[in-house]
Amino acid sequence: MLQETGRKYLRSGVLPHMWCSGCGIGIMMGALLRSFEELEYKNKDIVVVTGIGCTGKLDDYVTTNALHGTHGRALAFATGIKAFKPDLKVVVLMGDGDCVTIGGNHFIHAARRNIDLTAIVVNNFNFGMTGGQASGTTSGGKITSTTLYGNPENDIDISALACVAGANYVARITPYHGWELKQYIKEGLMKKGFSLIEMISPCPTNYGKYNKMENPLQMLRWLKEKGVSSEDYARLGESEKDEYFVIGKLCDRDIPDFNTRYEEIRVRALSS
């Protein structure tokens, strides 16, 4: 097989992209488009749904079907698309602010319904596009533009929430681990039911500058060091765990998805 480029899904003349130097969104986009190519998806069979924020700009770059929604509502729009057109491959691209800070309730219920979507969440621990405000995933004690003395709130674990809520597939990875990122996106696309790939991403422009990591290389080294396997995480002391996060496949099951269950109920009701 020739080396996949994903170019057939990328608009001409859009590069270089608009994201800041050191941001992980470009790496995620490359992995996503290469995944489409490896799986031999047709452009017309894909719908890329986005919300508001840095990640929400990605629909401007693709030649697939696309829907640009409102802040926090990307999963609600995507659920409607998949329920009405179950044969489409629906991918939802969000940031942590869009997904679980503004749209947390939609996230919980999309996972609970086990709707057949692939959600990719770029988690950079802040509202990157609007000035670096704290989001629902900002760790306790971390500095942002709205928590200059340190964040007093507990953070949301996006992947753990998806697993508990009912997602069939959940994986967490970083841009540093580019090969694994593409593999997890492919697995999520192929999995029937709700899939989440959470990418812990650098944001040197906002989050990094407040937390002693203004240089993109510093943030990549931080991701390499702090992203550990579940086995290594379990060996850490309780006081250390707040500074690390688990990467890898966190949930993989085959519960029937929403459309399958709906059709079974519909046929049973009509035959009774």
C-alpha atoms as one frame of an Amber mdcrd trajectory, in Angstrom:
protein
   0.000   0.000   0.000   1.245   3.483  -0.789   1.808   5.833   2.116  -1.541
   7.355   3.090  -1.748  11.125   2.918  -5.436  11.839   3.395  -5.213  14.533
   0.705  -8.438  13.516  -1.015 -10.311  14.707   2.078  -8.370  17.988   2.407
  -9.405  21.187   0.627  -6.796  22.663  -1.706  -5.128  25.911  -0.728  -5.916
  25.716   2.988  -2.383  25.066   4.241  -0.644  26.281   6.288  -3.454  25.929
   8.805  -4.619  28.627  11.229  -3.748  26.918  14.524  -0.946  28.158  16.762
   2.552  26.729  16.587   2.715  23.728  18.896  -1.036  23.058  18.908  -2.010
  19.404  18.497  -5.080  19.944  16.308  -3.122  19.761  13.047  -1.631  16.411
  14.089  -5.116  15.136  14.946  -6.461  16.307  11.578  -3.685  14.490   9.731
  -4.352  11.291  11.683  -8.099  11.553  11.030  -7.760  12.072   7.262  -5.245
   9.239   6.971  -7.686   7.032   8.887 -10.420   7.856   6.360  -8.048   6.877
   3.551  -6.919   3.620   5.147 -10.547   2.631   5.735 -11.375   3.614   2.121
 -14.246   5.888   3.105 -15.930   7.856   0.344 -16.116  11.599   0.922 -19.867
  11.632   0.405 -20.383   9.010   3.131 -18.666  11.055   5.873 -20.120  13.885
   7.938 -17.730  15.945  10.054 -19.613  17.840  12.764 -17.957  20.636  14.748
 -18.901  23.140  17.403 -17.232  26.370  18.503 -13.599  26.824  19.493 -10.182
  26.080  18.030 -11.166  22.523  17.040 -14.417  23.857  15.607 -12.501  25.404
  12.698 -11.568  22.006  11.294 -14.685  21.674   9.125 -13.220  24.482   6.973
 -10.432  22.135   5.863 -12.272  19.016   4.709 -13.993  17.971   1.482 -16.435
  15.632   3.209 -19.940  16.632   4.233 -19.679  19.003   7.196 -21.899  20.734
   9.731 -20.665  23.610  11.875 -22.878  23.838  14.947 -23.185  26.047  17.994
 -21.152  25.983  21.198 -21.621  22.744  23.117 -24.235  21.362  20.724 -22.159
  19.416  18.179 -23.182  16.049  19.647 -26.862  16.991  19.593 -26.684  17.846
  15.877 -24.657  14.698  15.167 -27.161  12.519  17.026 -29.934  13.799  14.759
 -27.873  13.069  11.642 -27.054   9.514  12.709 -30.588   8.710  13.865 -32.019
   9.819  10.499 -29.191   8.599   8.225 -27.598   5.612  10.032 -25.453   4.638
   7.019 -23.382   7.826   7.248 -20.019   7.866   9.046 -20.481  10.675  11.570
 -17.410  12.159  13.259 -17.745  14.862  15.916 -14.753  17.119  16.595 -14.727
  19.137  19.824 -12.488  20.770  22.378 -12.829  20.285  26.119 -14.630  23.597
  26.499 -17.089  22.740  23.741 -17.592  19.097  24.711 -17.886  18.852  28.496
 -17.846  22.430  29.826 -20.572  23.923  27.650 -22.003  20.667  26.268 -21.549
  18.243  29.168 -25.151  17.079  29.272 -25.173  16.282  25.536 -21.924  14.349
  26.018 -23.333  12.215  28.819 -26.496  11.367  26.906 -24.742  10.642  23.609
 -22.611   8.078  25.457 -25.633   6.765  27.386 -27.625   6.272  24.190 -24.577
   4.587  22.649 -25.331   6.423  19.428 -23.020   5.253  16.621 -20.736   8.309
  16.490 -17.003   8.819  16.763 -16.238  11.764  19.035 -12.700  13.155  18.996
 -12.048  15.600  21.828  -8.935  17.783  21.814  -8.411  18.415  25.515  -6.005
  21.308  26.128  -7.368  22.145  29.604  -8.695  25.600  28.730 -10.826  27.695
  26.392  -8.002  28.281  23.932  -9.768  30.404  21.328 -11.271  32.975  23.698
  -8.273  33.782  25.863  -7.322  30.780  27.968 -10.130  30.718  30.514 -10.503
  27.706  32.827 -12.606  24.855  31.474 -14.184  21.821  33.104 -10.966  19.836
  32.542  -8.550  22.374  34.053  -6.776  20.575  36.882  -7.026  21.862  40.420
  -4.379  24.464  41.213  -3.490  25.207  37.580  -3.220  28.784  36.342  -5.451
  30.159  33.600  -6.568  33.644  32.605  -9.562  33.301  34.962  -7.800  31.428
  37.780  -4.688  33.512  38.360  -4.235  32.146  41.900  -4.843  28.558  40.768
  -8.034  26.691  39.862 -10.096  25.916  43.013 -12.354  23.410  41.227 -12.033
  19.685  40.581 -11.602  18.657  36.952 -13.723  16.326  34.806 -12.106  13.127
  33.529 -13.613  13.016  30.023 -12.661   9.413  29.274 -13.813   8.043  32.626
 -17.121   9.860  32.239 -17.668   8.331  28.780 -16.925   4.817  30.053 -19.307
   5.137  32.996 -22.040   6.739  30.873 -22.109   3.811  28.421 -19.691   4.384
  25.517 -18.600   1.259  23.649 -15.061   2.489  22.945 -12.833   4.961  24.785
  -9.150   5.714  24.259  -6.883   8.534  25.424  -3.641   9.542  23.731  -1.469
  12.599  22.925  -0.031  14.149  19.715   3.382  12.912  20.847   2.103   9.376
  20.282   1.094  10.003  16.664   1.001   6.396  15.450  -1.215   5.274  18.327
  -3.459   8.297  17.766  -4.212   7.181  14.213  -4.772   3.587  15.300  -7.237
   4.602  18.009  -9.130   6.872  15.603  -9.409   3.974  13.138 -10.643   1.621
  15.848 -13.157   4.211  16.998 -14.452   4.703  13.454 -14.908   0.965  12.993
 -16.550   0.376  16.370 -20.356   0.190  16.370 -21.737   2.470  19.066 -20.431
   5.608  20.760 -16.645   5.970  20.494 -14.474   8.578  22.187 -10.868   9.378
  21.393  -9.578  11.968  23.842  -6.362  13.655  22.724  -4.522  15.515  25.478
  -3.136  18.429  23.486  -0.532  21.160  23.925  -1.705  24.771  24.107   1.508
  26.804  24.529  -0.240  30.071  23.621  -2.582  30.061  26.606  -2.378  27.106
  28.995   1.356  26.622  28.580   2.341  30.235  29.171   0.523  30.276  32.522
   2.016  26.968  33.652   5.735  27.353  32.848   5.521  25.701  29.396   5.535
  28.526  26.842   7.657  26.525  24.401   5.840  23.846  22.316   8.736  21.451
  22.858   8.321  21.803  26.612   4.674  20.840  26.316   5.439  17.816  24.121
   8.041  16.631  26.622   5.468  17.134  29.383   2.936  14.995  27.482   5.538
  12.287  26.912   6.436  12.196  30.605   2.973  12.540  32.140   1.038  10.189
  29.827   1.528   6.696  31.284  -0.011   3.245  30.971  -2.697   2.144  33.427
  -0.177  -0.249  34.999   2.386   2.502  35.595  -0.326   4.845  36.866  -1.432
   2.252  39.440   2.112   2.132  40.828   2.196   5.863  41.524   1.629   7.203
  45.010  -1.668   8.975  45.656   0.082  12.340  45.913   1.694  11.809  42.488
  -1.393  10.777  40.503  -2.728  14.304  40.058   0.295  15.130  37.877  -0.123
  12.138  35.536  -2.829  10.740  33.270  -3.497   7.308  31.785  -3.114   6.809
  28.035  -4.242   3.828  26.006  -7.479   1.970  25.395  -9.707   2.446  28.426
 -12.979   0.835  27.345 -13.872  -1.612  24.548 -17.198  -3.444  24.480 -19.954
  -4.385  22.040 -23.277  -3.315  23.514 -25.890  -2.820  20.731 -25.952   0.788
  19.542 -28.989   3.102  19.548 -30.072   2.489  15.948 -29.846  -1.299  16.324
 -31.923  -1.298  19.486 -34.440   1.133  18.009 -34.969  -1.079  14.971 -35.397
  -4.182  17.152 -38.026  -2.399  19.250 -39.795  -1.047  16.160 -40.004  -4.472
  14.471 -41.211  -6.114  17.676 -43.885  -3.471  18.171 -45.145  -3.798  14.575
 -45.296  -7.575  14.759 -47.242  -7.714  18.026
